[in-house]
């Protein structure tokens, strides 16, 4: 079991209460269809939202076919998305150039993956890398064909476990910088500042090259300048954010900005991806919400 720093212990009691409330939210979501995590230009709301805490949402269900049971570089995963009719759904609206986004993360925020399964018949298939044992959760995100609210994808979640010895890792404390690989770094101008719960928040991140200078441009990545996936470290709820900067606009001081509203107190681990010269870079930040 990993150690939690003092801020996480302070939020744990609130997180337990939120977990109970989330169960009620599952019942309410089908009538609300709203999310507290928005892109710029969409009204923000505090209503119940789709966050991957359940395998059922708005009549859609995550039906596992093949779950990971062993470690490996390419462990097969297969699942179906059952629609309100009870039959497999095989077509969704494009969301960041893909019909379906698939995420995997361990409960200590290790092993994060952002993948795009292939549809074979009525079953979605993908291979995941499982380097270590432990408790994991997978997420499927999609926009139903019959919805007019394309800013609120459905997110379904399902846990799985890999047996054997596990080398758990303590979640890093909030910091101002993150390594993005190959000499690239991501800097948060606000440093390790705490974010207010249930208030509209602009998250700023400056992309820096190997020379330490801010990048003036990056390549498109899934139809945008970047993508951010965040997880509440105690609840394992998920949110997927996109930058406000439109493609073609210059980056000011190398910054990508994301508009979010966090509905729960506690630690969040944010994974930011961007593409530079054909290579996808990823940096991770811990943010505390209070």
Rosetta blueprint (number, residue, H / E / L):
1 X L
2 X L
3 X L
4 X L
5 X L
6 X H
7 X H
8 X H
9 X H
10 X H
11 X H
12 X H
13 X H
14 X H
15 X H
16 X H
17 X H
18 X H
19 X H
20 X H
21 X H
22 X H
23 X H
24 X H
25 X H
26 X H
27 X H
28 X H
29 X H
30 X H
31 X H
32 X H
33 X L
34 X L
35 X L
36 X L
37 X L
38 X L
39 X L
40 X L
41 X L
42 X L
43 X L
44 X L
45 X L
46 X L
47 X L
48 X L
49 X L
50 X L
51 X L
52 X L
53 X L
54 X L
55 X L
56 X E
57 X E
58 X L
59 X L
60 X E
61 X E
62 X E
63 X E
64 X E
65 X E
66 X E
67 X L
68 X L
69 X L
70 X L
71 X L
72 X E
73 X E
74 X E
75 X E
76 X E
77 X E
78 X E
79 X E
80 X E
81 X E
82 X E
83 X L
84 X L
85 X L
86 X L
87 X L
88 X E
89 X L
90 X L
91 X L
92 X L
93 X E
94 X L
95 X E
96 X L
97 X L
98 X E
99 X L
100 X L
101 X E
102 X E
103 X E
104 X E
105 X E
106 X E
107 X L
108 X L
109 X L
110 X L
111 X L
112 X L
113 X E
114 X E
115 X E
116 X L
117 X L
118 X E
119 X E
120 X E
121 X L
122 X L
123 X E
124 X E
125 X E
126 X E
127 X E
128 X E
129 X E
130 X E
131 X L
132 X L
133 X L
134 X E
135 X E
136 X E
137 X E
138 X E
139 X E
140 X E
141 X E
142 X E
143 X E
144 X L
145 X L
146 X L
147 X L
148 X L
149 X L
150 X L
151 X L
152 X L
153 X L
154 X E
155 X E
156 X E
157 X E
158 X E
159 X E
160 X E
161 X E
162 X E
163 X L
164 X L
165 X L
166 X L
167 X L
168 X L
169 X L
170 X L
171 X L
172 X L
173 X L
174 X L
175 X L
176 X L
177 X E
178 X E
179 X E
180 X E
181 X E
182 X L
183 X L
184 X E
185 X E
186 X E
187 X E
188 X L
189 X L
190 X L
191 X L
192 X L
193 X L
194 X L
195 X E
196 X L
197 X L
198 X L
199 X L
200 X L
201 X E
202 X E
203 X E
204 X E
205 X E
206 X E
207 X E
208 X E
209 X L
210 X L
211 X L
212 X L
213 X L
214 X E
215 X L
216 X L
217 X L
218 X L
219 X E
220 X L
221 X E
222 X L
223 X L
224 X E
225 X L
226 X L
227 X E
228 X E
229 X E
230 X E
231 X E
232 X E
233 X L
234 X L
235 X L
236 X L
237 X L
238 X E
239 X E
240 X E
241 X E
242 X E
243 X L
244 X L
245 X L
246 X L
247 X L
248 X L
249 X L
250 X L
251 X L
252 X H
253 X H
254 X H
255 X E
256 X E
257 X E
258 X E
259 X E
260 X E
261 X L
262 X L
263 X L
264 X L
265 X L
266 X E
267 X E
268 X E
269 X E
270 X E
271 X E
272 X E
273 X E
274 X E
275 X E
276 X E
277 X L
278 X L
279 X E
280 X E
281 X E
282 X E
283 X E
284 X E
285 X E
286 X E
287 X E
288 X E
289 X E
290 X L
